[in-house]
Amino acid sequence: MELQSKKTVKTPMDDEKIVELYWERNEKAIEETDFKYKKYLFSIAYNVICNRLDCEECLNDTYLGAWNSIPPTKPNVLKAFLTTITRRIAIKRYHRNLRQNTIPSEMTISLSELEDFIAGDEDVSADFDAERLGYIISDFVYSLSDRRQFIFMSRYYVADSIDAIARDLSLSRSMVNKELAIIRSALKEKLESEGYLI
């Protein structure tokens, strides 16, 4: 009779335990973060910069950023905390790469969808307080249904492709495009009602 060896499948550690490892300054925290979130964080970076080598560097910088931030910060939602770090690092890399040459990425495409009514940084600082604009957009996003919040954040924060959003929500591509058009129209109305000149 043959004995089959049981392969142990590693399961991701709970976020609270990962955060505890960071607080204890235990390097296993980075290993567990990488095991649990590498694919997700890589996809965020790739949506912004479309370069595998740059994405790997963004991941390393994300882990270093988490290591340097925890403590003193104790994130309530580790995934959101890491997403913010990765996104900031990837956007910095995106701007650096953009100065060197044009890069095709979902970030470029998604931002071009909003350029008709959200001005560039230089116009925002001249005509409108950028912090207030952030609050207005944040309030707008919170006013959306859960599905539309997910679509907005996926497209314009995480820079997911239309196909990825459609797949995540089990919707057709055309339905996602329709929802995005409705969201953009509502955002434009909100900005106009708040006195933001478009």
N, C-alpha and C positions, 0 to 999 in steps of 0.2 A: 504494500500500500504506500503510495507516494504522498508525502506531506508537501502541501503547497505552502510556499512562504508567503506570508501576508505582507504586502507592501503597505507601509504606513504613509498615509497622505497627510502632508503638513497642512494644517488649517491656519488661516490668518488669525493673528492675535487681536483681541478686542482693543479698540482705540484707547480706552482708559488705561489699559496695561502698557500700551506703547508710550503714552504720555508719561506714565510713571517711570518708565525706563529712561526717558529723556531727563526727567527730574532727578533721577539717581545718577545721571551722567554715565549711563551704561551704553556703550557703543552698540549693543544689540538692538537699541532703538532704531538705528539707521537700517540695520539689516531687516528688521520687521516692517519698517515703513516701506522699504524697497520691495519686499515680498508681497505686501498687501496692495500697494498703490502704484508700483512702477508703470504698469501698462496704462492705467488711467492718466497719470501725470504726463507720461510720454505723449499720449494722444493730445493733451492740451497744448503742450509745447509744439508738437508737430503741426497742429492746426494753425499756429501762429507763424512758425518759421520754416516749415517744410524742409528741414535738413536734419538727417539722422544724427550726424556727429554733433551738431549744435544742440540737438535735443538731449543727447547723453550728457553734455556739459551742463545743460539747464537742470537735469535731474540731480547731478552731483551738487550743483549750487543750491538746489532746493533743500537737499538733505543737510547741507552745511547751514543754510538759513534757518531750518527748523532747529538744528542743534544749538545755534547761537541765540535763538529766540525763546526756547523752552529749557529751563526757566529764563527770565521771570514770567513770561506769558504762559498761561495755562489754557489752551484752546478748548472751548466747549465742544466744537465739532472739528476733529482733526482733519477730515477730508476737505472741508471748506478752507481751513487754515493753510493746508498744503497747496490747494488749488490757487489760492491768492498768491502765495509765494512763487509758485511755478509760473503763473500768468505774468506777474511783474517781471520776473527774470527773462521770460521768453519775449515779452514786449520790448525790453531793453535791447535784447539781442536782435530782434526784428528791426528796430530803428538803426542799430549799428550796421546791419546787413543792407538795409535800405539805402543808407548813405553810400555804400559801396556799389550796389547795383539793385535792379528791380527784382523782387522775389515774389513768385506767385504763391499765395497762401490763402486759406480760408479767411484769415484776419483781413487781408486786403479786400477780398470780395465782400465780406460782411460789412466792413466799414464803408465801402462804396455805396451800399444800400441806404445808408443813413446820411450821406454827404449832402443830399439835396436840402436838408433842413437842420442839420447840426453843423455849425461852422467849425473851422479848424481852430487849434489852440490859440493862435494869435488873435483871431476875431473874438473868441470867447472872452479872453482876458480884457480886450478893449471894450466890448459892448455889454458884457455880462459877467457877474461874479461866478467863477467856475464852481465854487463850493455850493452856491445856491442851485446851480444847474444840476449838480449831483443829487441834491436833496429832492428836486422836482422829479428827476428821472427815477430815483429810488421810490418815491411815493407812487409814481405812476406804475412801476413794476408791482408793488404790493397791492395795487388796486385791481390787478389782472386776476383772472381765474388761475387755478393751479396749473392747468395745461398751458395756458398762454404765458405764465411766468416761466415754466420750463422751456418753452420754445424761445422766448426772448433771451433768457440767460444762456441757453445752449448756443444760440446763434451769435449773440453780440458780446457775451462775456467769455465763454469757453471757445467760441469760434468753430463750433461743430458745423459740418456740412449739412445741406438740406437732406441728403440721403440718410445721414446718421440720425438726424432728428426724427425723420419719418420712420426709420427702423425702430428707434427707441420707443416711439409712441404707437407703433403699428398703424400708421397713417400712410396715405399716398403722398407722393412728392408734391402733387398739385395742391393737396389739402394743407400741407405745411406752408407752401408758398402763399396760399390764400390767407392763412392765419397770420403770417408775417406781414402781409400787405395791410390787414386790418389793424394789427398792432402798430405798425409804422404810422398809419393814418391817425390813430388815436393818440399816439405820442406827439405827432405834429400839432394836433388840436390842443393838447395839454400845454405844450410849450408856448403856443400862441396865446392861450388864455392866461398864462403866467407872465405875459409881456416880453417873451423872448422873441426878438425879431428874426424872421426867417427870410 
